[in-house]
């Protein structure tokens, strides 16, 4: 059967939440990658961070969030 308008109103959009969580995990400074690193420009998996790398990763995170949520418009609907 087709879904009615009332049933579609109960659906939740989890796309922004999913994208934000995945980007947060991937762009945590020092977890997978750190730009700039302590001894090199890019370091991988060193589990350290600095104020500059937090700023750089925050700007990259903001850019990707804008691209995925505003420009592309990622949506994942889950019905209850």
Phi and psi in degrees as a GROMACS rama.xvg file:
@    title "Ramachandran Plot"
@    xaxis  label "Phi"
@    yaxis  label "Psi"
@TYPE xy
-78.0653  154.96  UNK-2
-90.167  140.396  UNK-3
-85.9107  171.729  UNK-4
-63.5193  -36.8973  UNK-5
-65.1469  -37.4295  UNK-6
-70.4335  -37.9044  UNK-7
-68.0497  -24.5966  UNK-8
-68.6807  -22.1969  UNK-9
-84.4677  -7.7296  UNK-10
-75.6099  142.814  UNK-11
-106.265  140.258  UNK-12
-93.1867  104.272  UNK-13
-98.2437  2.34143  UNK-14
-58.3161  -52.2343  UNK-15
-61.2355  -36.7475  UNK-16
-66.1289  -46.5913  UNK-17
-61.8438  -47.0672  UNK-18
-62.6083  -43.3732  UNK-19
-62.9889  -42.3705  UNK-20
-67.9269  -44.6218  UNK-21
-63.3019  -45.2014  UNK-22
-65.3608  -37.6027  UNK-23
-61.7923  -43.1952  UNK-24
-66.9144  -45.2311  UNK-25
-69.6117  -31.8961  UNK-26
-103.06  15.6208  UNK-27
-67.9972  121.632  UNK-28
-59.8907  128.484  UNK-29
91.9952  -16.5149  UNK-30
-74.2706  -62.7206  UNK-31
-103.784  -42.4672  UNK-32
-146.186  150.261  UNK-33
-135.471  123.019  UNK-34
-125.587  123.844  UNK-35
-76.2747  149.144  UNK-36
-81.9247  179.477  UNK-37
-77.0245  -39.3657  UNK-38
-111.95  -22.0463  UNK-39
-129.696  170.374  UNK-40
-67.1298  -40.8026  UNK-41
-125.858  128.236  UNK-42
-125.059  148.335  UNK-43
-115.97  126.148  UNK-44
57.2184  44.4264  UNK-45
-94.8826  -8.14857  UNK-46
55.7794  31.2731  UNK-47
-127.495  162.747  UNK-48
-150.243  169.876  UNK-49
-145.708  169.517  UNK-50
-63.0435  -38.2671  UNK-51
-67.0392  -41.8196  UNK-52
-68.152  -33.5307  UNK-53
-63.297  -42.4338  UNK-54
-64.0586  -45.7814  UNK-55
-63.2445  -45.9079  UNK-56
-66.3869  -33.3152  UNK-57
-65.6765  -40.6991  UNK-58
-66.9818  -41.8165  UNK-59
-63.5838  -43.1886  UNK-60
-59.3946  -47.4292  UNK-61
-60.543  -41.758  UNK-62
-62.6428  -45.8871  UNK-63
-66.8288  -39.1302  UNK-64
-60.7316  -43.9935  UNK-65
-62.6224  -42.207  UNK-66
-64.3752  -50.388  UNK-67
-72.2923  -37.2374  UNK-68
-92.6894  -34.455  UNK-69
-97.658  -51.7261  UNK-70
-73.943  -47.1352  UNK-71
-88.34  -39.1176  UNK-72
75.7712  60.4361  UNK-73
-72.9676  130.089  UNK-74
-135.669  139.077  UNK-75
-133.106  111.612  UNK-76
-97.8056  130.957  UNK-77
-123.944  123.173  UNK-78
-87.5206  153.015  UNK-79
